[in-house]
Amino acid sequence: MKNVQIQAIKVGSVVNISLNGKLHKKNCGSAKEADELFHLVLKAKETPSDENINDVKRYLNEKLRVAFLAGLESDLETGEIFLEGFNTPIPNALVEVIKDYHEHGYPMTPVMNFWKLLMINPDKRVRTSLFNFIATHDFVLTDKGYMVVYKAVYDFPNEKKSVLGEFVSNQFLHVKKDWLCSPNKYTVYKDCETGNYAITKNKTVEGWGIESNGDLNIEVLGKLGDLYKKIFVDGEIDEVPVYTDIHTQSMRIVLGQPVLMDRKKCNGDPAVECSYGLHVGSTKYVTTFGGDSKSVLVCFVNPANVVAVPEYDNSKMRVSEYFPFALASFNDGKIDIIEQKYFESDYQQYEEKQLFELIKKVKKSEKPFEKAINTEEEDRPMSELQKIIDSRLIDLVG
């Protein structure tokens, strides 16, 4: 960069810089940060190349500095930040989180994976607003970037209620989340007099002795982890609870199976509070919806499948797919928020299948997603979408 005039002085943690006659005053957060900036200025003064001058400009702009330090890319003209190798801008709220994580040395895997999935979403409004939505409420992200959300449901009409399935699902989560140990350290048994189910440590059952079960009037059903696998994974025991949605009471919702709706039938207009789409939300949403007879399911949502975040009720959102994996429990009228990530692999196989279908369409120059009602057309080139989807597939399958 020719004919660049650059002068500077450092006083403590303040650096004053004159760049082509324009004065920039940077009050740095620490002496170390001021030293880093001043060294960049001296380097640019000695060798005023485009790269060196741009390094100074990035450091002067807080948002661009975050990108620089976190290894992200930036556009000096627009101020937009990008994941390296991509051209889909990262929303400001997420940039701030990346800055915080970088400064404190927090693991950024969940945040980065969330963004890679959100980049796939064809709606620019969702890509911009979704992180603000989850930051406002009690949502968490799994390591693979999925959102953990909640769905209020009723028992499916005329379906035999699976008390054992609900009990096993609830206790499985409780042991892993609250007791932080293997579910197979506990045994499930049934009180033959009351019909109630309970769990106890394996050692306790061993102390009872097989012959004493009749005297205790109980039936030992097996280890908690094994029962969960037989019911929800292998289907060896027909005890999977079946639920339905509260609005239409026509959907059949089964734990461990994704719930789907054609995206073209969903309403993507965020100005419309309640419309077509699958509704999920925060604990605030589900605790005030459905009455006392409802159950609450814990679900995964892939950010790519979010259709709309309503502007007037930001405790819920519309999606085209969610994956219910557990029944939540209530403590003192409040949902026991589920934060664990033990069921990601169950959902991952569905995501992989979806990604392979998307990439097939992109390679044929077809739009990967059907256009939802009241949404704008995808404005990014197919090459950008292919890079994003390929990157996610590599992360999942290597």
Buried (B, 14 or more C-beta within 10 A) or exposed (E): BEEBEBEBEBEEBEBBBEBEEEEBEBEBEEEEBBBBBBEBBBBBBEEBEEEBBBBBBBBBBEBBBBBBBBEBBBEEEEEBBBBEEBBBBBBBBBBBBBBEBBEEEEEBBBBBBBBBBBBBBBBBBBBBBBBBBBEEBBBBBBEBBBBBBBBBBBBBEEEEEBBBBBBBBBBBBBBBBEEEEEBBBBBBBBEEEEEEBBBBEBEEBEEBEEEEBEEEEBEBBBBBBBBBBBBBEEEEBEBBBBBBBBEEEEBEBBBBBBBBBEBEEBBBBBEBBEBBBBBBBBBBBBBEBBEEEBBBBBBBBBBBBBBBBBEEEBBBBBBBBBBBBBBBBEEEEEBBBBEBBBBBEBBBEBBBEBBEEBBEBBEEEEBBBEBBBBBEEBEBEBEBBBBBBEBBBEBBEE
